[in-house]
């Protein structure tokens, strides 16, 4: 499998429920096509460099996943057809990647962060 990263910009005027529905829609599409999601990172609402469809702001979402090229083709087709998506870009990050290995590394990083963010000891 190959590793990809897709950044897409969602209409900033959507409510929270619609926004989470859009994000879940594309994550489910990847899972349905036998891809695996490494991470979904929501950057939030940000100002665009230039206007896109009369919008000067957009909600950015980064989708890190593994799959075959057919997964990317179908994902980009769905992104293009969805009116709530302003722009998108997909980049190939790596070849011959093991998704389970990436998920294990991601889990290990999260565990390490949790351990390092312990409450400080209060001195009296």
SERO-4910 file (N, C-alpha, C, O; in steps of 0.05 Angstrom, whole numbers):
BEGIN
 pado doro    nc1    nc2    nc3   cac1   cac2   cac3    cc1    cc2    cc3    oc1    oc2    oc3
  Unk    A     17    -24      0      0      0      0     17     25      0     40     25      9
  Unk    A      6     46    -10     20     72    -10      8     90     11    -15     86     19
  Unk    A     24    109     20     14    128     40      9    155     26     26    164     11
  Unk    A    -14    166     32    -22    192     20    -31    211     42    -37    203     64
  Unk    A    -30    237     34    -41    258     52    -58    276     34    -49    286     14
  Unk    A    -83    279     42   -102    296     28   -110    319     46   -119    315     69
  Unk    A   -106    343     36   -115    367     50   -140    377     35   -138    382     11
  Unk    A   -162    381     49   -185    393     35   -196    415     52   -194    415     77
  Unk    A   -209    435     38   -220    458     51   -250    457     49   -261    454     27
  Unk    A   -264    458     72   -293    456     73   -305    484     76   -292    502     87
  Unk    A   -329    487     66   -344    511     68   -344    520     97   -353    505    115
  Unk    A   -336    545    103   -334    554    131   -361    560    144   -363    563    168
  Unk    A   -382    561    128   -409    568    139   -425    544    149   -447    547    158
  Unk    A   -413    520    148   -427    496    157   -429    496    188   -410    505    201
  Unk    A   -450    484    198   -452    481    227   -435    457    236   -425    442    218
  Unk    A   -432    453    261   -415    432    272   -423    404    263   -407    387    257
  Unk    A   -450    399    262   -459    373    254   -453    367    225   -444    345    218
  Unk    A   -458    386    208   -452    383    179   -423    379    174   -415    363    157
  Unk    A   -406    394    189   -378    392    186   -368    364    194   -352    352    180
  Unk    A   -377    354    217   -369    327    225   -380    306    206   -367    285    202
  Unk    A   -403    311    194   -413    292    174   -395    291    149   -390    270    138
  Unk    A   -386    314    140   -368    315    117   -342    300    123   -333    284    106
  Unk    A   -330    305    146   -305    292    153   -309    262    155   -292    246    145
  Unk    A   -331    253    167   -337    224    170   -342    212    142   -335    189    138
  Unk    A   -355    226    124   -361    216     98   -336    207     83   -335    185     72
  Unk    A   -315    224     83   -291    217     68   -274    197     83   -260    181     70
  Unk    A   -275    196    109   -261    176    124   -274    148    120   -260    128    116
  Unk    A   -300    148    119   -315    123    114   -310    113     85   -309     88     81
  Unk    A   -307    131     67   -302    124     39   -276    109     37   -274     89     22
  Unk    A   -256    119     50   -229    106     50   -231     78     62   -220     59     51
  Unk    A   -245     76     85   -247     50     98   -263     30     80   -256      6     79
  Unk    A   -283     40     67   -300     23     49   -283     12     26   -288    -11     17
  Unk    A   -264     27     16   -247     18     -6   -222      3      4   -203      1    -11
  Unk    A   -223     -7     29   -202    -23     40   -176     -7     45   -154    -19     44
  Unk    A   -178     19     49   -156     35     57   -155     37     87   -174     28    100
  Unk    A   -134     48     98   -133     51    127   -125     80    134   -107     91    121
  Unk    A   -139     91    153   -134    119    160   -113    119    183   -116    106    203
  Unk    A    -92    135    178    -71    138    199    -79    160    218    -77    157    242
  Unk    A    -89    183    207    -96    205    224   -114    225    210   -110    230    186
  Unk    A   -133    236    224   -149    258    213   -143    282    231   -148    282    255
  Unk    A   -133    303    219   -124    326    234   -141    350    224   -140    358    201
  Unk    A   -156    362    242   -172    385    236   -157    410    244   -152    415    268
  Unk    A   -150    427    224   -135    451    230   -154    474    238   -145    493    251
  Unk    A   -179    471    231   -198    492    238   -202    513    216   -193    510    194
  Unk    A   -217    534    224   -223    555    204   -200    574    202   -189    584    222
  Unk    A   -191    578    177   -169    596    172   -174    613    147   -192    607    131
  Unk    A   -159    635    145   -162    653    123   -148    641     99   -127    629    101
  Unk    A   -161    643     75   -150    633     51   -131    654     39   -134    678     44
  Unk    A   -112    645     23    -93    663     10   -107    680    -12    -99    703    -17
  Unk    A   -128    669    -24   -143    683    -44   -172    672    -43   -177    650    -32
  Unk    A   -190    687    -53   -218    678    -52   -223    654    -70   -213    652    -92
  Unk    A   -239    635    -59   -247    611    -73   -277    610    -72   -288    608    -50
  Unk    A   -290    611    -94   -320    610    -95   -332    631    -77   -352    626    -63
  Unk    A   -320    655    -77   -329    678    -61   -326    674    -31   -338    689    -15
  Unk    A   -309    656    -22   -303    652      6   -275    662     11   -256    656     -5
  Unk    A   -271    676     33   -244    685     40   -233    669     64   -210    672     72
  Unk    A   -250    651     75   -242    633     97   -250    605     90   -268    601     73
  Unk    A   -238    585    103   -246    558     99   -238    541    123   -221    549    139
  Unk    A   -250    518    126   -244    499    147   -225    477    136   -233    462    119
  Unk    A   -201    476    146   -180    458    135   -181    431    150   -183    430    174
  Unk    A   -179    410    134   -177    383    145   -155    368    131   -153    369    106
  Unk    A   -138    355    146   -116    339    135   -122    309    140   -126    302    163
  Unk    A   -122    293    119   -128    265    121   -104    249    113    -96    250     90
  Unk    A    -92    235    132    -68    218    127    -78    189    126    -90    179    145
  Unk    A    -73    176    103    -83    149    100    -65    132     82    -48    142     68
  Unk    A    -71    106     83    -57     86     65    -77     73     48   -100     68     56
  Unk    A    -69     67     23    -87     53      5    -75     50    -22    -52     58    -27
  Unk    A    -90     38    -40    -82     34    -67    -89     59    -83   -105     76    -74
  Unk    A    -78     63   -107    -84     86   -123   -114     90   -130   -123    112   -134
  Unk    A   -129     68   -131   -157     69   -137   -172     84   -114   -193     96   -119
  Unk    A   -162     82    -90   -174     96    -67   -171    126    -71   -190    141    -66
  Unk    A   -148    135    -79   -144    164    -84   -161    174   -106   -173    195   -105
  Unk    A   -163    158   -127   -180    166   -150   -209    170   -142   -222    189   -149
  Unk    A   -220    151   -127   -247    153   -118   -251    175    -97   -272    189    -98
  Unk    A   -232    179    -79   -234    200    -60   -234    228    -74   -251    245    -67
  Unk    A   -217    232    -93   -216    257   -107   -241    262   -124   -250    284   -126
  Unk    A   -252    240   -134   -278    243   -149   -300    252   -131   -316    269   -138
  Unk    A   -301    240   -107   -321    248    -87   -317    276    -77   -337    291    -73
  Unk    A   -292    284    -73   -287    311    -64   -295    332    -86   -306    353    -79
  Unk    A   -291    325   -111   -298    343   -132   -328    346   -135   -338    368   -141
  Unk    A   -343    324   -130   -372    325   -132   -387    338   -109   -410    347   -111
  Unk    A   -374    339    -86   -386    351    -62   -385    381    -62   -363    392    -64
  Unk    A   -408    394    -62   -409    424    -63   -398    437    -38   -391    461    -38
  Unk    A   -396    422    -16   -386    434      9   -355    436     10   -344    450     27
  Unk    A   -342    423     -9   -313    424    -11   -304    446    -30   -313    447    -53
  Unk    A   -287    464    -20   -278    486    -36   -253    479    -53   -252    484    -77
  Unk    A   -234    466    -41   -210    457    -55   -199    432    -41   -205    426    -18
  Unk    A   -181    418    -55   -168    394    -44   -142    389    -58   -137    399    -80
  Unk    A   -124    375    -44    -98    368    -56    -89    342    -43    -90    339    -19
  Unk    A    -80    323    -60    -71    297    -50    -41    294    -57    -33    300    -80
  Unk    A    -25    285    -38      3    282    -42     11    254    -33      2    244    -12
  Unk    A     27    240    -49     37    213    -42     61    217    -24     80    231    -31
  Unk    A     60    205      0     82    207     19    102    184     18    126    189     21
  Unk    A     92    160     13    110    137     13     99    114     -2     75    111     -7
  Unk    A    118     96    -10    112     71    -25    115     48     -5    130     49     14
  Unk    A    101     26    -11    103      1      4    103      6     34    122     -1     48
  Unk    A     82     17     44     79     23     73     61      3     86     41     -5     74
  Unk    A     68     -5    110     51    -23    125     33     -7    144     43      6    162
  Unk    A      7     -7    139    -12      9    155    -12      3    185    -14     20    201
  Unk    A     -9    -23    191     -9    -31    220     15    -19    234     13    -11    257
  Unk    A     38    -19    220     62     -8    232     58     22    238     67     32    258
  Unk    A     46     37    219     41     65    223     22     70    246     26     89    262
  Unk    A      1     54    248    -18     57    269     -5     51    296    -11     65    316
  Unk    A     12     31    297     26     25    322     45     48    331     46     55    354
  Unk    A     59     60    311     77     82    317     60    106    327     69    120    346
  Unk    A     38    111    315     20    133    323     10    129    351      9    148    366
  Unk    A      2    105    358     -7     99    385     15    102    405     11    112    427
  Unk    A     39     94    398     62     97    416     68    126    421     75    133    444
  Unk    A     66    143    401     71    172    405     50    184    423     56    201    440
  Unk    A     25    176    420      3    187    437      7    178    466      3    194    484
  Unk    A     16    153    470     20    144    497     43    159    510     42    166    533
  Unk    A     64    165    494     87    180    504     79    209    512     88    219    532
  Unk    A     62    221    495     52    248    501     36    248    527     39    267    543
  Unk    A     19    228    531      3    227    555     20    225    580     14    237    600
  Unk    A     41    209    578     59    205    601     74    231    607     79    237    630
  Unk    A     82    246    586     98    270    591     81    293    601     92    313    610
  Unk    A     54    292    598     37    313    606     23    308    633      0    314    638
  Unk    A     38    295    651     27    290    678     25    316    693     39    336    687
  Unk    A      8    316    713      4    340    729     29    345    745     41    327    756
  Unk    A     37    371    747     62    377    763     56    373    793     34    375    802
  Unk    A     77    366    807     76    361    835     75    388    849     92    406    845
  Unk    A     55    392    866     52    417    880     68    417    906     67    398    922
  Unk    A     84    438    909    100    440    933     85    458    953     73    477    945
  Unk    A     87    451    978     73    466    999     92    482   1015     84    497   1033
***
